[in-house]
């Protein structure tokens, strides 16, 4: 039986680009995307799951290409009205995007699980690959700045990542269980590769890995684990990764991210800009263009990542 399932771990914007690339080079039934839910929060009475939605919109081809989050061809009447009423308009919910949050909130209140809602919405948007929340249990990323603990979206969006990050916490993660579809896939003996997408390692990937049993299940899968560096030339492509690393006292580099993943990685895809200083990161390094600006970039990087995994598997 040839190992054929690819399990990808992803947060929002950066990870979603590679997830889309993987979905374009793999048959739909050979890709399972594990979505971070640590960014989730309740806002305006709605249950918001930013990384799930960013992945869903990217895989459905209806994402906003300029921002990477939210939908394209959006209108903003609701936001304008909320602002005019003195409501909270710092977290931008477009009119079409809003429908998803309202409908998900309704279904969750009826007792459906986040994964059930996600699977149904992905089906309705024509997505063949599986997008599975890392857990149906509540996990919330919190950031400790100078003014104390705040929710992740307050840090990331309302305060534009300005607060100095002293500490991160994933509330609820110790009680969270990996979603059963993820553990079943990892135990199937049928996994070709586990791909760590180029999302923020701290707030997008670590919540996934911090779920008890997740790391062990990944290692027990027998599949090569290959990560794509989210840092290019010492900078994050988007978002606060490099700033966070410096504030957390870590080396803001591709090597620093690999060190953060510890002994999890078998392969590491690093951009040409970081090739010189990468050194020994405890994983086989592949140098490639990791900046994804076009669809072709996404597909090419997905191919590079899968080739690296297959090469590692062939040496096992
Ligand atoms: N990110 C922003 O920087 N500003 C926003 O107003 C914003 C709104 C938003 C709405 C829905 C959604 O699914 C994502 C949204 N994001 C916004 C992105 C989101 O905060 C981040 O992508 C993730 O939480 C980090 O990966």
py3Dmol code that shows the C-alpha trace and the ligand (Angstrom):
import py3Dmol

protein = """\
ATOM      1  CA  UNK A   1       0.000   0.000   0.000  1.00  0.00           C
ATOM      2  CA  UNK A   2       1.670   3.216  -1.060  1.00  0.00           C
ATOM      3  CA  UNK A   3       1.514   5.845   1.634  1.00  0.00           C
ATOM      4  CA  UNK A   4      -0.689   8.512   0.202  1.00  0.00           C
ATOM      5  CA  UNK A   5      -2.234  10.827   2.790  1.00  0.00           C
ATOM      6  CA  UNK A   6      -0.646  14.235   3.389  1.00  0.00           C
ATOM      7  CA  UNK A   7      -1.453  15.862   6.731  1.00  0.00           C
ATOM      8  CA  UNK A   8      -0.745  19.601   6.763  1.00  0.00           C
ATOM      9  CA  UNK A   9      -0.656  21.732   9.926  1.00  0.00           C
ATOM     10  CA  UNK A  10      -1.704  25.296   9.249  1.00  0.00           C
ATOM     11  CA  UNK A  11      -2.641  28.593  10.783  1.00  0.00           C
ATOM     12  CA  UNK A  12      -3.954  31.486   8.760  1.00  0.00           C
ATOM     13  CA  UNK A  13      -2.613  33.449   5.848  1.00  0.00           C
ATOM     14  CA  UNK A  14       0.887  32.030   5.287  1.00  0.00           C
ATOM     15  CA  UNK A  15      -0.087  28.454   5.969  1.00  0.00           C
ATOM     16  CA  UNK A  16      -3.187  28.741   3.810  1.00  0.00           C
ATOM     17  CA  UNK A  17      -1.045  29.618   0.781  1.00  0.00           C
ATOM     18  CA  UNK A  18       0.849  26.340   1.034  1.00  0.00           C
ATOM     19  CA  UNK A  19      -2.340  24.421   1.872  1.00  0.00           C
ATOM     20  CA  UNK A  20      -3.796  25.744  -1.388  1.00  0.00           C
ATOM     21  CA  UNK A  21      -0.627  24.700  -3.237  1.00  0.00           C
ATOM     22  CA  UNK A  22      -0.917  21.209  -1.768  1.00  0.00           C
ATOM     23  CA  UNK A  23      -4.598  21.029  -2.745  1.00  0.00           C
ATOM     24  CA  UNK A  24      -3.608  21.859  -6.337  1.00  0.00           C
ATOM     25  CA  UNK A  25      -0.986  19.097  -6.625  1.00  0.00           C
ATOM     26  CA  UNK A  26      -2.760  16.359  -4.654  1.00  0.00           C
ATOM     27  CA  UNK A  27      -6.014  14.471  -5.225  1.00  0.00           C
ATOM     28  CA  UNK A  28      -8.651  15.844  -2.836  1.00  0.00           C
ATOM     29  CA  UNK A  29      -8.814  12.637  -0.783  1.00  0.00           C
ATOM     30  CA  UNK A  30      -5.050  12.755  -0.167  1.00  0.00           C
ATOM     31  CA  UNK A  31      -4.969  16.014   1.804  1.00  0.00           C
ATOM     32  CA  UNK A  32      -6.094  16.643   5.371  1.00  0.00           C
ATOM     33  CA  UNK A  33      -5.445  20.149   6.672  1.00  0.00           C
ATOM     34  CA  UNK A  34      -5.281  20.548  10.453  1.00  0.00           C
ATOM     35  CA  UNK A  35      -6.482  24.055  11.283  1.00  0.00           C
ATOM     36  CA  UNK A  36      -5.347  26.040  14.319  1.00  0.00           C
ATOM     37  CA  UNK A  37      -8.269  27.174  16.467  1.00  0.00           C
ATOM     38  CA  UNK A  38      -6.256  29.054  19.093  1.00  0.00           C
ATOM     39  CA  UNK A  39      -7.075  32.316  17.302  1.00  0.00           C
ATOM     40  CA  UNK A  40     -10.798  31.719  17.733  1.00  0.00           C
ATOM     41  CA  UNK A  41     -12.797  34.156  19.803  1.00  0.00           C
ATOM     42  CA  UNK A  42     -16.296  35.380  20.521  1.00  0.00           C
ATOM     43  CA  UNK A  43     -17.012  38.808  19.063  1.00  0.00           C
ATOM     44  CA  UNK A  44     -20.286  40.711  18.542  1.00  0.00           C
ATOM     45  CA  UNK A  45     -21.969  37.586  19.934  1.00  0.00           C
ATOM     46  CA  UNK A  46     -20.482  35.490  17.109  1.00  0.00           C
ATOM     47  CA  UNK A  47     -18.088  32.533  17.203  1.00  0.00           C
ATOM     48  CA  UNK A  48     -15.175  33.550  14.998  1.00  0.00           C
ATOM     49  CA  UNK A  49     -12.619  31.022  13.694  1.00  0.00           C
ATOM     50  CA  UNK A  50     -10.134  33.072  11.657  1.00  0.00           C
ATOM     51  CA  UNK A  51      -7.656  30.365  10.669  1.00  0.00           C
ATOM     52  CA  UNK A  52     -10.393  27.901   9.681  1.00  0.00           C
ATOM     53  CA  UNK A  53     -12.034  30.589   7.557  1.00  0.00           C
ATOM     54  CA  UNK A  54      -8.766  31.774   6.009  1.00  0.00           C
ATOM     55  CA  UNK A  55      -8.015  28.180   4.995  1.00  0.00           C
ATOM     56  CA  UNK A  56     -11.573  27.605   3.764  1.00  0.00           C
ATOM     57  CA  UNK A  57     -11.663  30.745   1.631  1.00  0.00           C
ATOM     58  CA  UNK A  58      -8.185  30.078   0.215  1.00  0.00           C
ATOM     59  CA  UNK A  59      -9.035  26.483  -0.706  1.00  0.00           C
ATOM     60  CA  UNK A  60     -12.330  27.613  -2.232  1.00  0.00           C
ATOM     61  CA  UNK A  61     -10.575  30.344  -4.221  1.00  0.00           C
ATOM     62  CA  UNK A  62     -12.745  33.099  -2.757  1.00  0.00           C
ATOM     63  CA  UNK A  63     -10.199  34.612  -0.377  1.00  0.00           C
ATOM     64  CA  UNK A  64      -9.285  38.273  -0.515  1.00  0.00           C
ATOM     65  CA  UNK A  65      -5.928  38.200  -2.337  1.00  0.00           C
ATOM     66  CA  UNK A  66      -4.852  41.559  -0.922  1.00  0.00           C
ATOM     67  CA  UNK A  67      -5.244  40.671   2.768  1.00  0.00           C
ATOM     68  CA  UNK A  68      -5.196  36.866   2.728  1.00  0.00           C
ATOM     69  CA  UNK A  69      -8.119  36.822   5.164  1.00  0.00           C
ATOM     70  CA  UNK A  70     -11.828  37.456   4.588  1.00  0.00           C
ATOM     71  CA  UNK A  71     -13.522  37.177   1.190  1.00  0.00           C
ATOM     72  CA  UNK A  72     -12.921  38.846  -2.148  1.00  0.00           C
ATOM     73  CA  UNK A  73     -15.597  41.075  -3.728  1.00  0.00           C
ATOM     74  CA  UNK A  74     -16.682  42.014  -0.233  1.00  0.00           C
ATOM     75  CA  UNK A  75     -19.030  44.824   0.841  1.00  0.00           C
ATOM     76  CA  UNK A  76     -18.903  46.529   4.227  1.00  0.00           C
ATOM     77  CA  UNK A  77     -22.415  47.811   4.966  1.00  0.00           C
ATOM     78  CA  UNK A  78     -22.649  45.896   8.233  1.00  0.00           C
ATOM     79  CA  UNK A  79     -19.314  47.238   9.483  1.00  0.00           C
ATOM     80  CA  UNK A  80     -20.256  50.791   8.492  1.00  0.00           C
ATOM     81  CA  UNK A  81     -23.543  50.471  10.374  1.00  0.00           C
ATOM     82  CA  UNK A  82     -21.960  48.902  13.446  1.00  0.00           C
ATOM     83  CA  UNK A  83     -19.441  51.762  13.551  1.00  0.00           C
ATOM     84  CA  UNK A  84     -22.201  54.356  13.175  1.00  0.00           C
ATOM     85  CA  UNK A  85     -24.000  52.746  16.117  1.00  0.00           C
ATOM     86  CA  UNK A  86     -20.880  52.966  18.278  1.00  0.00           C
ATOM     87  CA  UNK A  87     -20.294  49.216  18.079  1.00  0.00           C
ATOM     88  CA  UNK A  88     -16.969  47.434  17.752  1.00  0.00           C
ATOM     89  CA  UNK A  89     -15.710  47.761  14.206  1.00  0.00           C
ATOM     90  CA  UNK A  90     -11.992  47.068  14.756  1.00  0.00           C
ATOM     91  CA  UNK A  91     -12.330  43.457  13.603  1.00  0.00           C
ATOM     92  CA  UNK A  92     -13.388  43.822   9.993  1.00  0.00           C
ATOM     93  CA  UNK A  93     -16.254  41.495   9.101  1.00  0.00           C
ATOM     94  CA  UNK A  94     -17.408  41.888   5.517  1.00  0.00           C
ATOM     95  CA  UNK A  95     -21.073  41.316   4.668  1.00  0.00           C
ATOM     96  CA  UNK A  96     -20.486  37.997   2.895  1.00  0.00           C
ATOM     97  CA  UNK A  97     -18.018  36.823   5.546  1.00  0.00           C
ATOM     98  CA  UNK A  98     -20.519  37.793   8.227  1.00  0.00           C
ATOM     99  CA  UNK A  99     -23.033  35.238   6.924  1.00  0.00           C
ATOM    100  CA  UNK A 100     -20.551  32.455   7.694  1.00  0.00           C
ATOM    101  CA  UNK A 101     -20.035  33.632  11.277  1.00  0.00           C
ATOM    102  CA  UNK A 102     -23.782  34.012  11.861  1.00  0.00           C
ATOM    103  CA  UNK A 103     -24.536  30.560  10.439  1.00  0.00           C
ATOM    104  CA  UNK A 104     -21.664  28.850  12.278  1.00  0.00           C
ATOM    105  CA  UNK A 105     -22.740  30.489  15.551  1.00  0.00           C
ATOM    106  CA  UNK A 106     -26.328  29.316  15.008  1.00  0.00           C
ATOM    107  CA  UNK A 107     -25.237  25.727  14.383  1.00  0.00           C
ATOM    108  CA  UNK A 108     -22.811  25.658  17.324  1.00  0.00           C
ATOM    109  CA  UNK A 109     -25.615  26.863  19.565  1.00  0.00           C
ATOM    110  CA  UNK A 110     -27.706  23.940  18.283  1.00  0.00           C
ATOM    111  CA  UNK A 111     -24.960  21.636  19.546  1.00  0.00           C
ATOM    112  CA  UNK A 112     -23.101  20.902  16.341  1.00  0.00           C
ATOM    113  CA  UNK A 113     -19.321  20.615  16.719  1.00  0.00           C
ATOM    114  CA  UNK A 114     -16.904  23.042  15.093  1.00  0.00           C
ATOM    115  CA  UNK A 115     -15.611  20.219  12.904  1.00  0.00           C
ATOM    116  CA  UNK A 116     -19.115  19.263  11.747  1.00  0.00           C
ATOM    117  CA  UNK A 117     -19.867  22.859  10.810  1.00  0.00           C
ATOM    118  CA  UNK A 118     -16.494  23.225   9.093  1.00  0.00           C
ATOM    119  CA  UNK A 119     -16.948  20.046   7.061  1.00  0.00           C
ATOM    120  CA  UNK A 120     -20.423  21.099   5.898  1.00  0.00           C
ATOM    121  CA  UNK A 121     -19.316  24.596   4.912  1.00  0.00           C
ATOM    122  CA  UNK A 122     -16.281  23.238   3.061  1.00  0.00           C
ATOM    123  CA  UNK A 123     -18.581  20.871   1.180  1.00  0.00           C
ATOM    124  CA  UNK A 124     -20.922  23.718   0.243  1.00  0.00           C
ATOM    125  CA  UNK A 125     -17.931  25.731  -1.022  1.00  0.00           C
ATOM    126  CA  UNK A 126     -16.786  22.821  -3.195  1.00  0.00           C
ATOM    127  CA  UNK A 127     -13.620  22.035  -1.242  1.00  0.00           C
ATOM    128  CA  UNK A 128     -12.526  18.416  -1.702  1.00  0.00           C
ATOM    129  CA  UNK A 129      -9.661  18.324   0.804  1.00  0.00           C
ATOM    130  CA  UNK A 130     -10.540  17.858   4.464  1.00  0.00           C
ATOM    131  CA  UNK A 131     -10.162  20.898   6.750  1.00  0.00           C
ATOM    132  CA  UNK A 132     -10.274  19.674  10.333  1.00  0.00           C
ATOM    133  CA  UNK A 133     -10.010  21.883  13.431  1.00  0.00           C
ATOM    134  CA  UNK A 134      -7.103  20.713  15.576  1.00  0.00           C
ATOM    135  CA  UNK A 135      -9.683  19.947  18.287  1.00  0.00           C
ATOM    136  CA  UNK A 136     -13.374  20.459  18.934  1.00  0.00           C
ATOM    137  CA  UNK A 137     -12.402  21.424  22.478  1.00  0.00           C
ATOM    138  CA  UNK A 138     -11.945  25.101  23.287  1.00  0.00           C
ATOM    139  CA  UNK A 139      -8.376  26.419  23.059  1.00  0.00           C
ATOM    140  CA  UNK A 140      -7.652  30.155  23.213  1.00  0.00           C
ATOM    141  CA  UNK A 141      -4.301  31.788  22.590  1.00  0.00           C
ATOM    142  CA  UNK A 142      -3.596  34.568  25.055  1.00  0.00           C
ATOM    143  CA  UNK A 143      -0.772  37.095  25.005  1.00  0.00           C
ATOM    144  CA  UNK A 144       0.814  38.656  28.107  1.00  0.00           C
ATOM    145  CA  UNK A 145       1.930  42.196  27.336  1.00  0.00           C
ATOM    146  CA  UNK A 146       2.916  45.035  29.644  1.00  0.00           C
ATOM    147  CA  UNK A 147      -0.758  45.602  30.489  1.00  0.00           C
ATOM    148  CA  UNK A 148      -1.377  41.929  31.345  1.00  0.00           C
ATOM    149  CA  UNK A 149      -3.103  39.107  29.495  1.00  0.00           C
ATOM    150  CA  UNK A 150      -5.114  39.862  26.352  1.00  0.00           C
ATOM    151  CA  UNK A 151      -6.894  37.767  23.729  1.00  0.00           C
ATOM    152  CA  UNK A 152      -4.930  37.017  20.607  1.00  0.00           C
ATOM    153  CA  UNK A 153      -7.177  38.990  18.250  1.00  0.00           C
ATOM    154  CA  UNK A 154      -7.027  41.987  20.573  1.00  0.00           C
ATOM    155  CA  UNK A 155      -3.230  41.817  20.301  1.00  0.00           C
ATOM    156  CA  UNK A 156      -3.078  40.969  16.619  1.00  0.00           C
ATOM    157  CA  UNK A 157      -5.852  43.117  15.163  1.00  0.00           C
ATOM    158  CA  UNK A 158      -7.092  45.713  17.638  1.00  0.00           C
ATOM    159  CA  UNK A 159      -3.629  46.611  18.840  1.00  0.00           C
ATOM    160  CA  UNK A 160      -1.829  45.815  15.552  1.00  0.00           C
ATOM    161  CA  UNK A 161       0.762  43.583  17.294  1.00  0.00           C
ATOM    162  CA  UNK A 162       2.155  46.641  19.087  1.00  0.00           C
ATOM    163  CA  UNK A 163       2.265  45.213  22.651  1.00  0.00           C
ATOM    164  CA  UNK A 164       5.575  43.657  23.626  1.00  0.00           C
ATOM    165  CA  UNK A 165       4.959  39.920  24.002  1.00  0.00           C
ATOM    166  CA  UNK A 166       6.309  38.619  27.303  1.00  0.00           C
ATOM    167  CA  UNK A 167       4.507  35.297  27.304  1.00  0.00           C
ATOM    168  CA  UNK A 168       2.011  33.215  25.346  1.00  0.00           C
ATOM    169  CA  UNK A 169      -0.546  30.803  26.724  1.00  0.00           C
ATOM    170  CA  UNK A 170      -3.015  28.440  25.093  1.00  0.00           C
ATOM    171  CA  UNK A 171      -5.907  28.397  27.519  1.00  0.00           C
ATOM    172  CA  UNK A 172      -7.635  25.016  27.620  1.00  0.00           C
ATOM    173  CA  UNK A 173      -5.006  23.194  25.598  1.00  0.00           C
ATOM    174  CA  UNK A 174      -4.095  20.724  28.362  1.00  0.00           C
ATOM    175  CA  UNK A 175      -7.704  19.477  28.384  1.00  0.00           C
ATOM    176  CA  UNK A 176      -8.078  19.502  24.608  1.00  0.00           C
ATOM    177  CA  UNK A 177      -8.121  16.278  22.581  1.00  0.00           C
ATOM    178  CA  UNK A 178      -6.811  16.045  19.035  1.00  0.00           C
ATOM    179  CA  UNK A 179      -9.747  15.705  16.662  1.00  0.00           C
ATOM    180  CA  UNK A 180     -10.438  12.009  16.099  1.00  0.00           C
ATOM    181  CA  UNK A 181     -10.055  12.330  12.317  1.00  0.00           C
ATOM    182  CA  UNK A 182      -6.510  13.589  12.843  1.00  0.00           C
ATOM    183  CA  UNK A 183      -5.423  10.815  15.184  1.00  0.00           C
ATOM    184  CA  UNK A 184      -7.143   8.247  12.943  1.00  0.00           C
ATOM    185  CA  UNK A 185      -5.267   9.564   9.904  1.00  0.00           C
ATOM    186  CA  UNK A 186      -1.941   9.632  11.743  1.00  0.00           C
ATOM    187  CA  UNK A 187      -2.463   6.085  13.019  1.00  0.00           C
ATOM    188  CA  UNK A 188      -3.543   4.765   9.622  1.00  0.00           C
ATOM    189  CA  UNK A 189      -0.003   3.838   8.544  1.00  0.00           C
ATOM    190  CA  UNK A 190      -1.001   5.530   5.304  1.00  0.00           C
ATOM    191  CA  UNK A 191       0.599   8.941   5.826  1.00  0.00           C
ATOM    192  CA  UNK A 192       2.988  10.079   3.096  1.00  0.00           C
ATOM    193  CA  UNK A 193       4.072  13.252   4.882  1.00  0.00           C
ATOM    194  CA  UNK A 194       3.232  15.640   7.680  1.00  0.00           C
ATOM    195  CA  UNK A 195       3.760  19.183   6.406  1.00  0.00           C
ATOM    196  CA  UNK A 196       4.161  22.106   8.818  1.00  0.00           C
ATOM    197  CA  UNK A 197       2.974  25.068   6.745  1.00  0.00           C
ATOM    198  CA  UNK A 198       4.729  28.464   6.959  1.00  0.00           C
ATOM    199  CA  UNK A 199       2.511  29.899   9.667  1.00  0.00           C
ATOM    200  CA  UNK A 200       3.627  31.660  12.791  1.00  0.00           C
ATOM    201  CA  UNK A 201       5.264  28.881  14.831  1.00  0.00           C
ATOM    202  CA  UNK A 202       4.175  30.335  18.162  1.00  0.00           C
ATOM    203  CA  UNK A 203       0.550  31.261  17.671  1.00  0.00           C
ATOM    204  CA  UNK A 204      -0.451  29.099  14.721  1.00  0.00           C
ATOM    205  CA  UNK A 205       1.543  25.870  14.898  1.00  0.00           C
ATOM    206  CA  UNK A 206       2.376  25.487  18.567  1.00  0.00           C
ATOM    207  CA  UNK A 207      -1.267  25.465  19.709  1.00  0.00           C
ATOM    208  CA  UNK A 208      -1.705  22.432  17.444  1.00  0.00           C
ATOM    209  CA  UNK A 209       1.446  20.720  18.732  1.00  0.00           C
ATOM    210  CA  UNK A 210       0.623  21.600  22.346  1.00  0.00           C
ATOM    211  CA  UNK A 211      -2.511  19.461  22.356  1.00  0.00           C
ATOM    212  CA  UNK A 212      -1.687  16.397  24.462  1.00  0.00           C
ATOM    213  CA  UNK A 213      -0.915  13.452  22.212  1.00  0.00           C
ATOM    214  CA  UNK A 214      -0.588  15.451  19.002  1.00  0.00           C
ATOM    215  CA  UNK A 215       3.226  15.436  18.787  1.00  0.00           C
ATOM    216  CA  UNK A 216       3.349  11.747  19.722  1.00  0.00           C
ATOM    217  CA  UNK A 217       0.722  10.898  17.105  1.00  0.00           C
ATOM    218  CA  UNK A 218       2.708  12.772  14.461  1.00  0.00           C
ATOM    219  CA  UNK A 219       5.898  10.940  15.388  1.00  0.00           C
ATOM    220  CA  UNK A 220       4.117   7.584  15.576  1.00  0.00           C
ATOM    221  CA  UNK A 221       2.722   8.085  12.081  1.00  0.00           C
ATOM    222  CA  UNK A 222       6.090   7.011  10.695  1.00  0.00           C
ATOM    223  CA  UNK A 223       5.805   9.766   8.096  1.00  0.00           C
ATOM    224  CA  UNK A 224       8.539  12.327   7.448  1.00  0.00           C
ATOM    225  CA  UNK A 225       7.748  15.708   8.989  1.00  0.00           C
ATOM    226  CA  UNK A 226       8.736  18.632   6.782  1.00  0.00           C
ATOM    227  CA  UNK A 227       8.319  22.285   7.726  1.00  0.00           C
ATOM    228  CA  UNK A 228       8.546  25.354   5.524  1.00  0.00           C
ATOM    229  CA  UNK A 229      10.267  28.259   7.205  1.00  0.00           C
ATOM    230  CA  UNK A 230       7.911  31.212   7.804  1.00  0.00           C
ATOM    231  CA  UNK A 231      10.937  33.502   7.987  1.00  0.00           C
ATOM    232  CA  UNK A 232      12.566  34.859   4.848  1.00  0.00           C
ATOM    233  CA  UNK A 233      15.706  36.902   5.205  1.00  0.00           C
ATOM    234  CA  UNK A 234      15.197  37.213   8.939  1.00  0.00           C
ATOM    235  CA  UNK A 235      11.738  38.658   8.489  1.00  0.00           C
ATOM    236  CA  UNK A 236       8.265  37.182   8.606  1.00  0.00           C
ATOM    237  CA  UNK A 237       6.512  37.386   5.265  1.00  0.00           C
ATOM    238  CA  UNK A 238       3.535  38.810   7.114  1.00  0.00           C
ATOM    239  CA  UNK A 239       2.568  39.171  10.740  1.00  0.00           C
ATOM    240  CA  UNK A 240       4.480  39.401  13.966  1.00  0.00           C
ATOM    241  CA  UNK A 241       6.641  36.256  13.893  1.00  0.00           C
ATOM    242  CA  UNK A 242      10.051  37.953  13.855  1.00  0.00           C
ATOM    243  CA  UNK A 243       8.970  40.612  16.362  1.00  0.00           C
ATOM    244  CA  UNK A 244       7.583  37.955  18.690  1.00  0.00           C
ATOM    245  CA  UNK A 245      10.774  35.940  18.459  1.00  0.00           C
ATOM    246  CA  UNK A 246      12.886  38.911  19.447  1.00  0.00           C
ATOM    247  CA  UNK A 247      10.547  39.792  22.311  1.00  0.00           C
ATOM    248  CA  UNK A 248      10.514  36.202  23.519  1.00  0.00           C
ATOM    249  CA  UNK A 249      14.312  36.254  23.446  1.00  0.00           C
ATOM    250  CA  UNK A 250      14.597  33.872  20.510  1.00  0.00           C
ATOM    251  CA  UNK A 251      16.728  34.157  17.406  1.00  0.00           C
ATOM    252  CA  UNK A 252      14.443  35.668  14.748  1.00  0.00           C
ATOM    253  CA  UNK A 253      15.739  33.462  11.951  1.00  0.00           C
ATOM    254  CA  UNK A 254      14.871  30.394   9.922  1.00  0.00           C
ATOM    255  CA  UNK A 255      17.238  28.431  12.183  1.00  0.00           C
ATOM    256  CA  UNK A 256      15.506  29.869  15.243  1.00  0.00           C
ATOM    257  CA  UNK A 257      12.148  28.562  14.038  1.00  0.00           C
ATOM    258  CA  UNK A 258      13.600  25.095  13.382  1.00  0.00           C
ATOM    259  CA  UNK A 259      15.027  25.084  16.900  1.00  0.00           C
ATOM    260  CA  UNK A 260      11.544  25.955  18.185  1.00  0.00           C
ATOM    261  CA  UNK A 261      10.125  22.821  16.567  1.00  0.00           C
ATOM    262  CA  UNK A 262      12.746  20.773  18.353  1.00  0.00           C
ATOM    263  CA  UNK A 263      13.167  17.174  17.298  1.00  0.00           C
ATOM    264  CA  UNK A 264       9.904  17.103  15.377  1.00  0.00           C
ATOM    265  CA  UNK A 265      11.373  17.905  11.975  1.00  0.00           C
ATOM    266  CA  UNK A 266      12.949  15.552   9.455  1.00  0.00           C
ATOM    267  CA  UNK A 267      13.050  18.155   6.710  1.00  0.00           C
ATOM    268  CA  UNK A 268      13.118  21.934   6.564  1.00  0.00           C
ATOM    269  CA  UNK A 269      12.512  24.093   3.497  1.00  0.00           C
ATOM    270  CA  UNK A 270      14.452  27.361   3.697  1.00  0.00           C
ATOM    271  CA  UNK A 271      14.505  30.321   1.356  1.00  0.00           C
ATOM    272  CA  UNK A 272      17.606  31.231  -0.639  1.00  0.00           C
ATOM    273  CA  UNK A 273      17.840  34.395   1.479  1.00  0.00           C
ATOM    274  CA  UNK A 274      18.537  32.285   4.578  1.00  0.00           C
ATOM    275  CA  UNK A 275      20.648  29.566   2.972  1.00  0.00           C
ATOM    276  CA  UNK A 276      24.037  30.813   4.125  1.00  0.00           C
ATOM    277  CA  UNK A 277      23.522  31.011   7.870  1.00  0.00           C
ATOM    278  CA  UNK A 278      21.183  28.057   8.307  1.00  0.00           C
ATOM    279  CA  UNK A 279      23.786  25.605   9.665  1.00  0.00           C
ATOM    280  CA  UNK A 280      22.738  22.332  11.286  1.00  0.00           C
ATOM    281  CA  UNK A 281      19.085  22.442  12.334  1.00  0.00           C
ATOM    282  CA  UNK A 282      18.664  18.740  13.038  1.00  0.00           C
ATOM    283  CA  UNK A 283      16.709  18.230   9.841  1.00  0.00           C
ATOM    284  CA  UNK A 284      17.605  17.877   6.197  1.00  0.00           C
ATOM    285  CA  UNK A 285      17.545  21.369   4.708  1.00  0.00           C
ATOM    286  CA  UNK A 286      16.222  22.066   1.211  1.00  0.00           C
ATOM    287  CA  UNK A 287      16.842  25.512  -0.221  1.00  0.00           C
ATOM    288  CA  UNK A 288      13.974  26.832  -2.329  1.00  0.00           C
ATOM    289  CA  UNK A 289      11.963  29.944  -3.087  1.00  0.00           C
ATOM    290  CA  UNK A 290       9.522  30.058  -0.201  1.00  0.00           C
ATOM    291  CA  UNK A 291       7.887  33.407  -0.986  1.00  0.00           C
ATOM    292  CA  UNK A 292       4.470  32.586  -2.470  1.00  0.00           C
ATOM    293  CA  UNK A 293       3.049  35.463  -4.488  1.00  0.00           C
ATOM    294  CA  UNK A 294       1.490  33.555  -7.363  1.00  0.00           C
ATOM    295  CA  UNK A 295      -0.559  30.387  -7.687  1.00  0.00           C
ATOM    296  CA  UNK A 296       2.434  28.881  -9.492  1.00  0.00           C
ATOM    297  CA  UNK A 297       4.629  29.686  -6.464  1.00  0.00           C
ATOM    298  CA  UNK A 298       2.149  27.869  -4.228  1.00  0.00           C
ATOM    299  CA  UNK A 299       2.109  24.786  -6.412  1.00  0.00           C
ATOM    300  CA  UNK A 300       5.882  24.775  -6.881  1.00  0.00           C
ATOM    301  CA  UNK A 301       6.604  25.049  -3.166  1.00  0.00           C
ATOM    302  CA  UNK A 302       4.063  22.319  -2.448  1.00  0.00           C
ATOM    303  CA  UNK A 303       5.906  20.083  -4.920  1.00  0.00           C
ATOM    304  CA  UNK A 304       9.289  20.902  -3.374  1.00  0.00           C
ATOM    305  CA  UNK A 305       7.940  20.069   0.077  1.00  0.00           C
ATOM    306  CA  UNK A 306       6.433  16.752  -1.022  1.00  0.00           C
ATOM    307  CA  UNK A 307       9.608  15.810  -2.922  1.00  0.00           C
ATOM    308  CA  UNK A 308      11.640  16.502   0.228  1.00  0.00           C
ATOM    309  CA  UNK A 309       9.305  14.274   2.236  1.00  0.00           C
ATOM    310  CA  UNK A 310       9.404  11.484  -0.357  1.00  0.00           C
ATOM    311  CA  UNK A 311      13.207  11.622  -0.454  1.00  0.00           C
ATOM    312  CA  UNK A 312      13.322  11.282   3.325  1.00  0.00           C
ATOM    313  CA  UNK A 313      10.828   8.401   3.245  1.00  0.00           C
ATOM    314  CA  UNK A 314      12.867   6.554   0.625  1.00  0.00           C
ATOM    315  CA  UNK A 315      15.862   6.575   2.958  1.00  0.00           C
ATOM    316  CA  UNK A 316      13.923   5.067   5.865  1.00  0.00           C
TER     317      UNK A 316
END
"""
ligand_1 = """\
26
LIG
N -6.828 40.536 10.426
C -6.568 41.867 10.526
O -5.390 42.246 10.585
N -7.570 42.792 10.576
C -8.871 42.441 10.539
O -9.752 43.299 10.612
C -9.187 41.048 10.393
C -10.504 40.598 10.290
C -10.743 39.233 10.072
C -12.036 38.759 9.881
C -12.278 37.405 9.678
C -11.207 36.517 9.649
O -11.441 35.203 9.419
C -9.890 36.957 9.827
C -9.656 38.319 10.040
N -8.368 38.805 10.215
C -8.117 40.143 10.347
C -7.215 37.897 10.193
C -7.007 37.217 11.527
O -7.054 38.072 12.604
C -5.641 36.524 11.446
O -5.468 36.056 10.173
C -5.462 35.295 12.246
O -6.125 35.254 13.423
C -3.955 35.110 12.415
O -3.578 34.043 11.662
"""
view = py3Dmol.view(width=600, height=400)
view.addModel(protein, "pdb")
view.setStyle({"model": 0}, {"cartoon": {"style": "trace"}})
view.addModel(ligand_1, "xyz")
view.setStyle({"model": 1}, {"stick": {}})
view.zoomTo()
view.show()
